[in-house]
Amino acid sequence: MRLHDEPKDFDSLAELNDRLGLPCTDFIFNHPDAGVKAALIEAQNRALILDSLGAMIKRAGRVKCHAFISGAGNVVPGTARRESERTAEPTPA
């Protein structure tokens, strides 16, 4: 599974933002279609999200964006809430 099916045109977005004086304050990077495609609370998706983060940081820099929105995800049937919370916790550096 790929995190992004449709590549966004960050160059055009950056040009429009510059020309129109619009800031890009943040964007959703793990479910761009407003549906949850990958969730931080699901262990099998965590690596998919984290592995894409470096590329997304570069893209965000292109449009001068300094923040992401990342939904944790919906309740996973059969998974205890605390287990989902542990899955979403940051990994120590």
Biopython code that builds the backbone (N, CA, C, O; Angstrom):
import numpy as np
from Bio.PDB.StructureBuilder import StructureBuilder

atoms = [
    (1, "MET", "N", (0.853, -1.182, 0.000)),
    (1, "MET", "CA", (0.000, 0.000, 0.000)),
    (1, "MET", "C", (0.889, 1.233, 0.000)),
    (1, "MET", "O", (1.863, 1.310, 0.749)),
    (2, "ARG", "N", (0.552, 2.176, -0.829)),
    (2, "ARG", "CA", (1.251, 3.459, -0.849)),
    (2, "ARG", "C", (0.450, 4.446, -0.016)),
    (2, "ARG", "O", (-0.778, 4.380, 0.035)),
    (3, "LEU", "N", (1.144, 5.343, 0.625)),
    (3, "LEU", "CA", (0.469, 6.343, 1.435)),
    (3, "LEU", "C", (-0.264, 7.357, 0.567)),
    (3, "LEU", "O", (-1.344, 7.821, 0.931)),
    (4, "HIS", "N", (0.314, 7.702, -0.568)),
    (4, "HIS", "CA", (-0.291, 8.707, -1.452)),
    (4, "HIS", "C", (-0.503, 8.122, -2.835)),
    (4, "HIS", "O", (0.463, 7.763, -3.509)),
    (5, "ASP", "N", (-1.759, 8.021, -3.270)),
    (5, "ASP", "CA", (-2.054, 7.524, -4.605)),
    (5, "ASP", "C", (-1.842, 8.594, -5.662)),
    (5, "ASP", "O", (-1.408, 8.296, -6.775)),
    (6, "GLU", "N", (-2.143, 9.826, -5.322)),
    (6, "GLU", "CA", (-2.065, 10.918, -6.284)),
    (6, "GLU", "C", (-1.026, 11.923, -5.821)),
    (6, "GLU", "O", (-1.247, 12.626, -4.835)),
    (7, "PRO", "N", (0.100, 12.005, -6.510)),
    (7, "PRO", "CA", (1.107, 12.984, -6.101)),
    (7, "PRO", "C", (0.584, 14.414, -6.258)),
    (7, "PRO", "O", (-0.004, 14.757, -7.284)),
    (8, "LYS", "N", (0.796, 15.210, -5.276)),
    (8, "LYS", "CA", (0.384, 16.612, -5.328)),
    (8, "LYS", "C", (1.473, 17.432, -6.011)),
    (8, "LYS", "O", (2.655, 17.096, -5.932)),
    (9, "ASP", "N", (1.077, 18.485, -6.668)),
    (9, "ASP", "CA", (2.008, 19.349, -7.395)),
    (9, "ASP", "C", (2.491, 20.464, -6.465)),
    (9, "ASP", "O", (1.948, 21.569, -6.467)),
    (10, "PHE", "N", (3.510, 20.160, -5.678)),
    (10, "PHE", "CA", (4.010, 21.125, -4.703)),
    (10, "PHE", "C", (4.665, 22.326, -5.366)),
    (10, "PHE", "O", (4.655, 23.418, -4.799)),
    (11, "ASP", "N", (5.235, 22.151, -6.554)),
    (11, "ASP", "CA", (5.843, 23.287, -7.251)),
    (11, "ASP", "C", (4.775, 24.306, -7.645)),
    (11, "ASP", "O", (4.963, 25.509, -7.460)),
    (12, "SER", "N", (3.668, 23.832, -8.183)),
    (12, "SER", "CA", (2.576, 24.750, -8.552)),
    (12, "SER", "C", (1.976, 25.403, -7.315)),
    (12, "SER", "O", (1.666, 26.595, -7.327)),
    (13, "LEU", "N", (1.814, 24.632, -6.256)),
    (13, "LEU", "CA", (1.277, 25.182, -5.012)),
    (13, "LEU", "C", (2.190, 26.268, -4.460)),
    (13, "LEU", "O", (1.717, 27.315, -4.020)),
    (14, "ALA", "N", (3.499, 26.022, -4.481)),
    (14, "ALA", "CA", (4.458, 27.016, -3.994)),
    (14, "ALA", "C", (4.394, 28.285, -4.836)),
    (14, "ALA", "O", (4.421, 29.391, -4.296)),
    (15, "GLU", "N", (4.308, 28.131, -6.155)),
    (15, "GLU", "CA", (4.238, 29.294, -7.040)),
    (15, "GLU", "C", (2.959, 30.093, -6.793)),
    (15, "GLU", "O", (3.000, 31.322, -6.724)),
    (16, "LEU", "N", (1.838, 29.410, -6.662)),
    (16, "LEU", "CA", (0.571, 30.106, -6.397)),
    (16, "LEU", "C", (0.606, 30.817, -5.049)),
    (16, "LEU", "O", (0.176, 31.965, -4.933)),
    (17, "ASN", "N", (1.117, 30.134, -4.036)),
    (17, "ASN", "CA", (1.202, 30.757, -2.716)),
    (17, "ASN", "C", (2.046, 32.022, -2.759)),
    (17, "ASN", "O", (1.668, 33.042, -2.184)),
    (18, "ASP", "N", (3.196, 31.959, -3.443)),
    (18, "ASP", "CA", (4.068, 33.132, -3.553)),
    (18, "ASP", "C", (3.389, 34.259, -4.321)),
    (18, "ASP", "O", (3.413, 35.416, -3.900)),
    (19, "ARG", "N", (2.787, 33.909, -5.444)),
    (19, "ARG", "CA", (2.162, 34.924, -6.292)),
    (19, "ARG", "C", (0.964, 35.582, -5.615)),
    (19, "ARG", "O", (0.751, 36.786, -5.757)),
    (20, "LEU", "N", (0.186, 34.797, -4.884)),
    (20, "LEU", "CA", (-1.026, 35.325, -4.248)),
    (20, "LEU", "C", (-0.810, 35.753, -2.799)),
    (20, "LEU", "O", (-1.722, 36.287, -2.168)),
    (21, "GLY", "N", (0.389, 35.524, -2.270)),
    (21, "GLY", "CA", (0.686, 35.896, -0.888)),
    (21, "GLY", "C", (-0.050, 35.036, 0.128)),
    (21, "GLY", "O", (-0.403, 35.506, 1.209)),
    (22, "LEU", "N", (-0.278, 33.779, -0.223)),
    (22, "LEU", "CA", (-1.004, 32.877, 0.677)),
    (22, "LEU", "C", (-0.027, 31.999, 1.445)),
    (22, "LEU", "O", (0.882, 31.420, 0.850)),
    (23, "PRO", "N", (-0.202, 31.893, 2.752)),
    (23, "PRO", "CA", (0.657, 30.979, 3.508)),
    (23, "PRO", "C", (0.082, 29.561, 3.472)),
    (23, "PRO", "O", (-1.126, 29.369, 3.333)),
    (24, "CYS", "N", (0.947, 28.602, 3.597)),
    (24, "CYS", "CA", (0.510, 27.214, 3.792)),
    (24, "CYS", "C", (0.804, 26.910, 5.252)),
    (24, "CYS", "O", (1.957, 26.676, 5.614)),
    (25, "THR", "N", (-0.207, 26.911, 6.083)),
    (25, "THR", "CA", (0.007, 26.762, 7.520)),
    (25, "THR", "C", (0.205, 25.315, 7.937)),
    (25, "THR", "O", (0.943, 25.041, 8.884)),
    (26, "ASP", "N", (-0.441, 24.387, 7.248)),
    (26, "ASP", "CA", (-0.309, 22.970, 7.563)),
    (26, "ASP", "C", (-1.022, 22.153, 6.493)),
    (26, "ASP", "O", (-1.796, 22.690, 5.701)),
    (27, "PHE", "N", (-0.755, 20.859, 6.479)),
    (27, "PHE", "CA", (-1.534, 19.977, 5.617)),
    (27, "PHE", "C", (-1.567, 18.576, 6.192)),
    (27, "PHE", "O", (-0.704, 18.174, 6.972)),
    (28, "ILE", "N", (-2.594, 17.845, 5.781)),
    (28, "ILE", "CA", (-2.773, 16.464, 6.231)),
    (28, "ILE", "C", (-1.917, 15.588, 5.338)),
    (28, "ILE", "O", (-2.027, 15.649, 4.113)),
    (29, "PHE", "N", (-1.069, 14.778, 5.939)),
    (29, "PHE", "CA", (-0.182, 13.995, 5.090)),
    (29, "PHE", "C", (-0.462, 12.501, 5.094)),
    (29, "PHE", "O", (0.058, 11.801, 4.226)),
    (30, "ASN", "N", (-1.243, 11.979, 6.009)),
    (30, "ASN", "CA", (-1.441, 10.534, 5.985)),
    (30, "ASN", "C", (-2.795, 10.088, 5.468)),
    (30, "ASN", "O", (-3.025, 8.890, 5.298)),
    (31, "HIS", "N", (-3.691, 11.020, 5.217)),
    (31, "HIS", "CA", (-4.956, 10.652, 4.566)),
    (31, "HIS", "C", (-5.484, 11.857, 3.805)),
    (31, "HIS", "O", (-6.425, 12.525, 4.232)),
    (32, "PRO", "N", (-4.839, 12.122, 2.643)),
    (32, "PRO", "CA", (-5.136, 13.337, 1.895)),
    (32, "PRO", "C", (-6.541, 13.414, 1.315)),
    (32, "PRO", "O", (-6.994, 14.496, 0.943)),
    (33, "ASP", "N", (-7.239, 12.286, 1.232)),
    (33, "ASP", "CA", (-8.581, 12.314, 0.666)),
    (33, "ASP", "C", (-9.645, 12.479, 1.741)),
    (33, "ASP", "O", (-10.833, 12.314, 1.465)),
    (34, "ALA", "N", (-9.235, 12.802, 2.958)),
    (34, "ALA", "CA", (-10.115, 12.984, 4.112)),
    (34, "ALA", "C", (-10.625, 11.659, 4.668)),
    (34, "ALA", "O", (-11.358, 11.650, 5.657)),
    (35, "GLY", "N", (-10.258, 10.565, 4.063)),
    (35, "GLY", "CA", (-10.534, 9.257, 4.633)),
    (35, "GLY", "C", (-9.259, 8.760, 5.281)),
    (35, "GLY", "O", (-8.171, 9.168, 4.876)),
    (36, "VAL", "N", (-9.358, 7.903, 6.260)),
    (36, "VAL", "CA", (-8.153, 7.416, 6.927)),
    (36, "VAL", "C", (-7.563, 6.287, 6.099)),
    (36, "VAL", "O", (-8.104, 5.182, 6.053)),
    (37, "LYS", "N", (-6.446, 6.580, 5.449)),
    (37, "LYS", "CA", (-5.763, 5.581, 4.635)),
    (37, "LYS", "C", (-4.708, 4.841, 5.452)),
    (37, "LYS", "O", (-4.457, 3.657, 5.229)),
    (38, "ALA", "N", (-4.105, 5.535, 6.381)),
    (38, "ALA", "CA", (-3.125, 4.927, 7.277)),
    (38, "ALA", "C", (-3.261, 5.639, 8.613)),
    (38, "ALA", "O", (-3.396, 6.862, 8.661)),
    (39, "ALA", "N", (-3.225, 4.883, 9.683)),
    (39, "ALA", "CA", (-3.447, 5.452, 11.001)),
    (39, "ALA", "C", (-2.284, 5.143, 11.934)),
    (39, "ALA", "O", (-1.750, 4.033, 11.939)),
    (40, "LEU", "N", (-1.908, 6.126, 12.710)),
    (40, "LEU", "CA", (-0.806, 5.946, 13.666)),
    (40, "LEU", "C", (-1.130, 4.936, 14.756)),
    (40, "LEU", "O", (-0.216, 4.359, 15.344)),
    (41, "ILE", "N", (-2.404, 4.708, 15.038)),
    (41, "ILE", "CA", (-2.752, 3.772, 16.108)),
    (41, "ILE", "C", (-2.762, 2.322, 15.635)),
    (41, "ILE", "O", (-2.956, 1.415, 16.444)),
    (42, "GLU", "N", (-2.558, 2.090, 14.343)),
    (42, "GLU", "CA", (-2.505, 0.722, 13.825)),
    (42, "GLU", "C", (-1.054, 0.353, 13.555)),
    (42, "GLU", "O", (-0.391, 0.971, 12.721)),
    (43, "ALA", "N", (-0.571, -0.649, 14.260)),
    (43, "ALA", "CA", (0.840, -1.027, 14.193)),
    (43, "ALA", "C", (1.303, -1.280, 12.760)),
    (43, "ALA", "O", (2.426, -0.916, 12.410)),
    (44, "GLN", "N", (0.471, -1.892, 11.928)),
    (44, "GLN", "CA", (0.892, -2.213, 10.564)),
    (44, "GLN", "C", (1.018, -0.969, 9.688)),
    (44, "GLN", "O", (1.650, -1.026, 8.634)),
    (45, "ASN", "N", (0.429, 0.157, 10.104)),
    (45, "ASN", "CA", (0.498, 1.391, 9.327)),
    (45, "ASN", "C", (1.547, 2.367, 9.846)),
    (45, "ASN", "O", (1.963, 3.274, 9.124)),
    (46, "ARG", "N", (1.967, 2.193, 11.064)),
    (46, "ARG", "CA", (2.893, 3.149, 11.684)),
    (46, "ARG", "C", (4.161, 3.339, 10.843)),
    (46, "ARG", "O", (4.573, 4.472, 10.592)),
    (47, "ALA", "N", (4.768, 2.254, 10.414)),
    (47, "ALA", "CA", (5.996, 2.347, 9.618)),
    (47, "ALA", "C", (5.728, 3.050, 8.292)),
    (47, "ALA", "O", (6.558, 3.830, 7.826)),
    (48, "LEU", "N", (4.584, 2.783, 7.684)),
    (48, "LEU", "CA", (4.238, 3.433, 6.417)),
    (48, "LEU", "C", (4.223, 4.949, 6.580)),
    (48, "LEU", "O", (4.747, 5.675, 5.735)),
    (49, "ILE", "N", (3.628, 5.417, 7.657)),
    (49, "ILE", "CA", (3.553, 6.858, 7.914)),
    (49, "ILE", "C", (4.936, 7.417, 8.223)),
    (49, "ILE", "O", (5.350, 8.417, 7.636)),
    (50, "LEU", "N", (5.648, 6.778, 9.139)),
    (50, "LEU", "CA", (6.960, 7.291, 9.539)),
    (50, "LEU", "C", (7.969, 7.228, 8.402)),
    (50, "LEU", "O", (8.813, 8.115, 8.278)),
    (51, "ASP", "N", (7.895, 6.189, 7.566)),
    (51, "ASP", "CA", (8.818, 6.079, 6.435)),
    (51, "ASP", "C", (8.587, 7.179, 5.400)),
    (51, "ASP", "O", (9.508, 7.536, 4.665)),
    (52, "SER", "N", (7.379, 7.714, 5.335)),
    (52, "SER", "CA", (7.080, 8.770, 4.357)),
    (52, "SER", "C", (7.383, 10.165, 4.904)),
    (52, "SER", "O", (7.357, 11.142, 4.155)),
    (53, "LEU", "N", (7.666, 10.262, 6.181)),
    (53, "LEU", "CA", (7.813, 11.565, 6.818)),
    (53, "LEU", "C", (8.956, 12.401, 6.246)),
    (53, "LEU", "O", (8.790, 13.605, 6.050)),
    (54, "GLY", "N", (10.106, 11.797, 5.976)),
    (54, "GLY", "CA", (11.242, 12.550, 5.431)),
    (54, "GLY", "C", (10.900, 13.223, 4.108)),
    (54, "GLY", "O", (11.211, 14.397, 3.905)),
    (55, "ALA", "N", (10.262, 12.482, 3.211)),
    (55, "ALA", "CA", (9.865, 13.049, 1.917)),
    (55, "ALA", "C", (8.825, 14.145, 2.111)),
    (55, "ALA", "O", (8.856, 15.159, 1.413)),
    (56, "MET", "N", (7.913, 13.952, 3.045)),
    (56, "MET", "CA", (6.879, 14.958, 3.273)),
    (56, "MET", "C", (7.470, 16.228, 3.887)),
    (56, "MET", "O", (6.993, 17.327, 3.603)),
    (57, "ILE", "N", (8.478, 16.094, 4.706)),
    (57, "ILE", "CA", (9.140, 17.280, 5.280)),
    (57, "ILE", "C", (9.777, 18.098, 4.154)),
    (57, "ILE", "O", (9.696, 19.327, 4.158)),
    (58, "LYS", "N", (10.406, 17.424, 3.197)),
    (58, "LYS", "CA", (10.993, 18.136, 2.056)),
    (58, "LYS", "C", (9.921, 18.853, 1.241)),
    (58, "LYS", "O", (10.103, 20.004, 0.845)),
    (59, "ARG", "N", (8.805, 18.171, 0.992)),
    (59, "ARG", "CA", (7.712, 18.796, 0.237)),
    (59, "ARG", "C", (7.142, 19.983, 0.998)),
    (59, "ARG", "O", (6.838, 21.022, 0.413)),
    (60, "ALA", "N", (7.003, 19.816, 2.299)),
    (60, "ALA", "CA", (6.461, 20.910, 3.117)),
    (60, "ALA", "C", (7.372, 22.132, 3.032)),
    (60, "ALA", "O", (6.891, 23.262, 2.956)),
    (61, "GLY", "N", (8.677, 21.910, 3.043)),
    (61, "GLY", "CA", (9.616, 23.022, 2.909)),
    (61, "GLY", "C", (9.449, 23.760, 1.592)),
    (61, "GLY", "O", (9.632, 24.975, 1.520)),
    (62, "ARG", "N", (9.104, 23.020, 0.562)),
    (62, "ARG", "CA", (8.909, 23.634, -0.761)),
    (62, "ARG", "C", (7.775, 24.652, -0.740)),
    (62, "ARG", "O", (7.836, 25.659, -1.445)),
    (63, "VAL", "N", (6.740, 24.400, 0.063)),
    (63, "VAL", "CA", (5.594, 25.316, 0.139)),
    (63, "VAL", "C", (5.632, 26.152, 1.428)),
    (63, "VAL", "O", (4.643, 26.775, 1.814)),
    (64, "LYS", "N", (6.804, 26.147, 2.079)),
    (64, "LYS", "CA", (7.022, 26.927, 3.307)),
    (64, "LYS", "C", (6.022, 26.582, 4.412)),
    (64, "LYS", "O", (5.543, 27.455, 5.135)),
    (65, "CYS", "N", (5.727, 25.320, 4.518)),
    (65, "CYS", "CA", (4.808, 24.823, 5.540)),
    (65, "CYS", "C", (5.626, 24.248, 6.696)),
    (65, "CYS", "O", (6.602, 23.529, 6.482)),
    (66, "HIS", "N", (5.219, 24.572, 7.913)),
    (66, "HIS", "CA", (5.980, 24.141, 9.080)),
    (66, "HIS", "C", (5.218, 23.215, 10.010)),
    (66, "HIS", "O", (5.677, 22.930, 11.116)),
    (67, "ALA", "N", (4.046, 22.739, 9.569)),
    (67, "ALA", "CA", (3.262, 21.860, 10.438)),
    (67, "ALA", "C", (2.470, 20.857, 9.614)),
    (67, "ALA", "O", (2.046, 21.153, 8.497)),
    (68, "PHE", "N", (2.278, 19.686, 10.165)),
    (68, "PHE", "CA", (1.453, 18.646, 9.561)),
    (68, "PHE", "C", (0.261, 18.361, 10.463)),
    (68, "PHE", "O", (0.302, 18.574, 11.675)),
    (69, "ILE", "N", (-0.773, 17.887, 9.849)),
    (69, "ILE", "CA", (-1.898, 17.324, 10.587)),
    (69, "ILE", "C", (-1.859, 15.834, 10.290)),
    (69, "ILE", "O", (-1.823, 15.430, 9.128)),
    (70, "SER", "N", (-1.864, 15.029, 11.317)),
    (70, "SER", "CA", (-1.870, 13.587, 11.122)),
    (70, "SER", "C", (-2.894, 12.988, 12.059)),
    (70, "SER", "O", (-2.712, 12.985, 13.277)),
    (71, "GLY", "N", (-3.956, 12.488, 11.495)),
    (71, "GLY", "CA", (-4.976, 11.848, 12.327)),
    (71, "GLY", "C", (-4.454, 10.557, 12.922)),
    (71, "GLY", "O", (-3.756, 9.791, 12.257)),
    (72, "ALA", "N", (-4.791, 10.323, 14.158)),
    (72, "ALA", "CA", (-4.362, 9.088, 14.801)),
    (72, "ALA", "C", (-5.088, 7.886, 14.204)),
    (72, "ALA", "O", (-4.525, 6.796, 14.111)),
    (73, "GLY", "N", (-6.330, 8.091, 13.803)),
    (73, "GLY", "CA", (-7.113, 7.006, 13.224)),
    (73, "GLY", "C", (-8.357, 6.730, 14.032)),
    (73, "GLY", "O", (-8.578, 7.319, 15.090)),
    (74, "ASN", "N", (-9.159, 5.832, 13.521)),
    (74, "ASN", "CA", (-10.399, 5.442, 14.183)),
    (74, "ASN", "C", (-10.138, 4.310, 15.152)),
    (74, "ASN", "O", (-9.060, 3.716, 15.148)),
    (75, "VAL", "N", (-11.114, 4.012, 15.977)),
    (75, "VAL", "CA", (-11.005, 2.894, 16.901)),
    (75, "VAL", "C", (-10.781, 1.621, 16.097)),
    (75, "VAL", "O", (-11.444, 1.393, 15.086)),
    (76, "VAL", "N", (-9.848, 0.795, 16.550)),
    (76, "VAL", "CA", (-9.567, -0.477, 15.889)),
    (76, "VAL", "C", (-10.288, -1.575, 16.659)),
    (76, "VAL", "O", (-9.926, -1.869, 17.798)),
    (77, "PRO", "N", (-11.299, -2.181, 16.055)),
    (77, "PRO", "CA", (-12.030, -3.241, 16.755)),
    (77, "PRO", "C", (-11.093, -4.331, 17.264)),
    (77, "PRO", "O", (-10.219, -4.798, 16.534)),
    (78, "GLY", "N", (-11.279, -4.728, 18.509)),
    (78, "GLY", "CA", (-10.463, -5.789, 19.088)),
    (78, "GLY", "C", (-9.129, -5.334, 19.639)),
    (78, "GLY", "O", (-8.364, -6.150, 20.153)),
    (79, "THR", "N", (-8.831, -4.043, 19.543)),
    (79, "THR", "CA", (-7.571, -3.511, 20.064)),
    (79, "THR", "C", (-7.870, -2.617, 21.259)),
    (79, "THR", "O", (-8.681, -1.695, 21.168)),
    (80, "ALA", "N", (-7.212, -2.893, 22.375)),
    (80, "ALA", "CA", (-7.417, -2.089, 23.577)),
    (80, "ALA", "C", (-6.953, -0.663, 23.335)),
    (80, "ALA", "O", (-5.980, -0.424, 22.620)),
    (81, "ARG", "N", (-7.657, 0.272, 23.934)),
    (81, "ARG", "CA", (-7.321, 1.691, 23.749)),
    (81, "ARG", "C", (-5.865, 1.963, 24.107)),
    (81, "ARG", "O", (-5.172, 2.663, 23.369)),
    (82, "ARG", "N", (-5.392, 1.424, 25.220)),
    (82, "ARG", "CA", (-4.008, 1.693, 25.651)),
    (82, "ARG", "C", (-3.006, 1.140, 24.640)),
    (82, "ARG", "O", (-1.957, 1.746, 24.420)),
    (83, "GLU", "N", (-3.316, -0.004, 24.021)),
    (83, "GLU", "CA", (-2.426, -0.561, 23.007)),
    (83, "GLU", "C", (-2.342, 0.383, 21.798)),
    (83, "GLU", "O", (-1.264, 0.600, 21.245)),
    (84, "SER", "N", (-3.487, 0.936, 21.398)),
    (84, "SER", "CA", (-3.496, 1.903, 20.291)),
    (84, "SER", "C", (-2.704, 3.145, 20.658)),
    (84, "SER", "O", (-1.971, 3.679, 19.826)),
    (85, "GLU", "N", (-2.840, 3.609, 21.891)),
    (85, "GLU", "CA", (-2.096, 4.786, 22.345)),
    (85, "GLU", "C", (-0.598, 4.518, 22.318)),
    (85, "GLU", "O", (0.173, 5.375, 21.888)),
    (86, "ARG", "N", (-0.173, 3.337, 22.772)),
    (86, "ARG", "CA", (1.255, 3.003, 22.768)),
    (86, "ARG", "C", (1.801, 2.963, 21.338)),
    (86, "ARG", "O", (2.933, 3.378, 21.090)),
    (87, "THR", "N", (0.994, 2.464, 20.404)),
    (87, "THR", "CA", (1.425, 2.388, 19.008)),
    (87, "THR", "C", (1.677, 3.778, 18.450)),
    (87, "THR", "O", (2.593, 3.967, 17.650)),
    (88, "ALA", "N", (0.875, 4.755, 18.863)),
    (88, "ALA", "CA", (0.991, 6.128, 18.339)),
    (88, "ALA", "C", (2.053, 6.957, 19.062)),
    (88, "ALA", "O", (2.403, 8.040, 18.592)),
    (89, "GLU", "N", (2.565, 6.481, 20.175)),
    (89, "GLU", "CA", (3.549, 7.257, 20.931)),
    (89, "GLU", "C", (4.832, 7.449, 20.126)),
    (89, "GLU", "O", (5.229, 6.571, 19.361)),
    (90, "PRO", "N", (5.477, 8.603, 20.304)),
    (90, "PRO", "CA", (6.744, 8.849, 19.609)),
    (90, "PRO", "C", (7.796, 7.822, 20.014)),
    (90, "PRO", "O", (7.831, 7.366, 21.157)),
    (91, "THR", "N", (8.639, 7.472, 19.073)),
    (91, "THR", "CA", (9.754, 6.580, 19.338)),
    (91, "THR", "C", (10.924, 7.403, 19.850)),
    (91, "THR", "O", (11.284, 8.404, 19.230)),
    (92, "PRO", "N", (11.528, 7.008, 20.965)),
    (92, "PRO", "CA", (12.678, 7.779, 21.468)),
    (92, "PRO", "C", (13.793, 7.849, 20.426)),
    (92, "PRO", "O", (14.066, 6.875, 19.724)),
    (93, "ALA", "N", (14.420, 8.996, 20.340)),
    (93, "ALA", "CA", (15.501, 9.189, 19.358)),
    (93, "ALA", "C", (16.775, 8.519, 19.797)),
    (93, "ALA", "O", (17.781, 8.582, 19.090)),
]
sb = StructureBuilder()
sb.init_structure("model")
sb.init_model(0)
sb.init_chain("A")
sb.init_seg("    ")
for serial, (resi, resn, name, xyz) in enumerate(atoms, 1):
    if name == "N":
        sb.init_residue(resn, " ", resi, " ")
    sb.init_atom(name, np.array(xyz, "f"), 0.0, 1.0, " ", f" {name:<3s}", serial, name[0])
structure = sb.get_structure()
